[in-house]
Amino acid sequence: MQPRWDALLGGDPEQIERSLDEWVDGVRQRADRMREIRTRVEAIQITETSSNGAVTVTIDANGLPTDIRFTERALSVQPAELGPLVMSTLRMAHGRIAEQVRDAATAVVGGDLPETREMLVDSYRTRFGESGRSAQRPRQATHDDHFGDESYLG
């Protein structure tokens, strides 16, 4: 909420004080909501499992792996295929970050602050892409995409 500038220029001291108080309260409320969104986003954990069930990867909201697990099925995967399998599972998890950020922001602000919410979601979508039906824009290619599931190390 913006202060009523016409009241500030109009000179009514009580109206000036009310307008400024309302504006300050609005700024405080928005700051509180932004802190709540940040707290919820920082708590995001996304777990994905490879299609063959051999690998499970968990990441945080920064896209960093917090856990990688292998099941008995990993024993049947060729060693040269294991790294690419981990990386493709990691990319699947990355593709869900923007959706989780959108859900966290929507839980806090609902339909309010749509520009702020979409700016936040867009920043994650740009960094990690977005998968599934919720994808609204294609993910931009990165340097790593040129290698596909094949390792450039050999």
Secondary structure, DSSP 4 states (H G I P E B T S, - for coil): ----HHHHHHT-HHHHHHHHHHHHHHHHHHHHHHHHHHHHHHT-EEEEE-TTSSEEEEEETTS-EEEEEE-GGGGGS-HHHHHHHHHHHHHHHHTTHHHHHHHHHHHHHTTS-HHHHHHHHHHHHHHH---GGG--SPPPP-GGGGGTTS-TT-
